[in-house]
Amino acid sequence: MQTLERLRVVIDTNTALDFLVFADPGVATLSDAVVSGAAQWLACSRMRDELRRVLDYPLVAKRRVARGLEVEQVMQRFDTLTTLVAPAAKAPYTCKDPDDQVFIDLAVAHRATLYSKDHAVLAMRSRLAKLDVSVIKPAG
C-alpha cells in the first residue's frame, strides 16, 4: 500500500488515448489525479513509441483530427504529464498479450497501480495483487 507519497500509476495505451485524445469521462478521475500531481504517471520509451504510432491509426487519427489535435500536441502533453523511467525487467508473470507485458513489467517494478481495459491484463488481477499491483479498469 502506498502511503505518504504520490500514487504511482501506469496507464496502458488505450486508456492513455481515452485521457489524451478522446476526453472520455470514464477516465476523468484518473486524468484529474495526473494533471493535479496527486498521481505520478510512469512510462518508458516503449510506451511513448507505441502511443506515437497509434496516433496515426485511421480510427484514432479521425477522432484526434475531429478534436483539433495534432500528433505533436498529444505527444507534448504526454511528455509533460509522464515521468519517463527506464524499461523494467520482466515481471514474474507473463501476459497472454505480449504488447501488454511492458505495462505489467513497469507496474510491478514500481508497485504502481495499472490502468487498463485490456482483457488479458484484467485476467491477471489476482496474480498481480500478490506483487502489490492493483489493476483498475477505467469506467467507460
C-alpha positions in Angstrom: 0.0 0.0 0.0 1.4 3.4 -0.9 1.4 6.0 1.8 2.9 9.4 2.4 3.9 9.6 -1.3 2.3 10.3 -4.6 0.3 7.4 -6.1 2.3 5.9 -8.9 0.3 4.8 -12.0 1.0 3.1 -15.2 -1.5 3.7 -18.0 -1.9 1.4 -21.0 -2.2 2.9 -24.5 -5.9 2.6 -24.9 -6.5 4.3 -21.5 -3.9 7.0 -22.4 -5.9 7.6 -25.7 -9.1 8.0 -23.6 -7.3 10.5 -21.5 -5.2 12.4 -24.0 -7.2 12.3 -27.2 -10.8 11.3 -26.6 -11.5 13.2 -23.3 -13.5 10.2 -22.2 -15.4 11.0 -18.9 -14.7 7.5 -17.7 -11.1 8.5 -17.1 -11.8 11.9 -15.7 -10.8 11.0 -12.1 -7.5 9.5 -13.3 -6.9 12.5 -15.6 -7.6 14.9 -12.7 -5.2 13.0 -10.4 -2.4 13.0 -13.0 -2.9 16.7 -14.0 -3.1 17.8 -10.4 0.1 15.9 -9.4 -1.8 13.7 -7.0 -0.7 10.7 -9.2 2.6 10.2 -10.9 2.2 8.7 -14.4 5.2 6.4 -15.0 6.1 5.5 -18.6 9.1 4.2 -20.5 10.3 4.9 -24.1 8.5 1.8 -25.5 5.1 3.1 -24.2 5.8 6.5 -25.7 6.8 4.9 -29.0 3.6 2.9 -29.0 1.4 5.9 -28.3 3.1 7.8 -31.1 2.5 5.0 -33.5 -1.2 4.5 -32.7 -2.0 8.2 -33.0 -1.9 7.7 -36.8 -4.1 4.6 -36.9 -7.1 5.6 -39.1 -9.8 5.5 -36.4 -7.6 7.2 -33.8 -6.4 9.8 -36.3 -10.0 10.6 -37.3 -11.1 11.3 -33.7 -7.8 13.1 -33.0 -8.3 15.4 -36.0 -12.0 15.9 -35.1 -10.9 17.3 -31.7 -8.3 19.6 -33.4 -5.3 17.7 -32.0 -2.0 17.3 -33.9 0.2 14.3 -33.1 2.9 16.6 -31.6 0.4 18.3 -29.3 -0.7 14.9 -27.9 3.0 13.8 -27.5 3.9 17.1 -25.8 1.1 16.6 -23.3 2.2 13.0 -22.7 5.8 14.2 -22.1 4.6 16.9 -19.8 2.4 14.6 -17.7 4.6 11.5 -17.5 7.7 10.6 -15.7 9.9 8.7 -18.1 11.7 5.9 -16.4 13.9 3.0 -17.7 12.1 0.0 -19.1 11.6 -2.6 -16.3 12.8 -6.1 -16.1 10.4 -8.9 -16.9 7.8 -9.4 -14.2 7.3 -12.9 -12.7 4.0 -13.2 -14.6 3.6 -13.2 -18.3 0.6 -11.7 -20.1 -1.1 -13.6 -22.9 -0.8 -10.4 -25.0 2.9 -9.6 -25.5 2.1 -6.0 -26.3 0.8 -5.5 -22.7 3.8 -7.0 -21.0 5.7 -3.7 -20.9 2.9 -2.2 -18.8 2.8 -5.1 -16.4 6.6 -5.1 -16.0 6.7 -1.4 -15.2 3.8 -1.6 -12.8 5.4 -4.5 -10.9 8.8 -2.8 -10.8 7.4 0.4 -9.3 4.5 -1.2 -7.4 2.3 1.1 -9.3 -1.5 0.9 -10.0 -2.1 -0.3 -13.5 -5.0 1.2 -15.5 -6.1 -1.0 -18.4 -9.3 -2.1 -20.1 -7.4 -5.0 -21.9 -8.9 -8.4 -21.1 -5.5 -10.1 -20.9 -4.3 -7.6 -18.3 -7.6 -7.7 -16.3 -7.4 -11.5 -16.2 -4.1 -11.1 -14.3 -5.6 -9.0 -11.4 -5.3 -11.6 -8.7 -1.7 -12.7 -9.7 -0.6 -9.0 -9.8 -2.2 -8.3 -6.5 0.3 -10.8 -5.0 3.0 -8.4 -6.2 1.3 -5.3 -4.7 0.0 -4.1 -8.0 -3.6 -3.1 -8.3 -5.2 -3.3 -11.8 -8.1 -0.9 -12.4 -10.4 -0.9 -15.3 -11.4 2.7 -16.0 -15.1 3.3 -16.5 -16.4 3.9 -20.0 
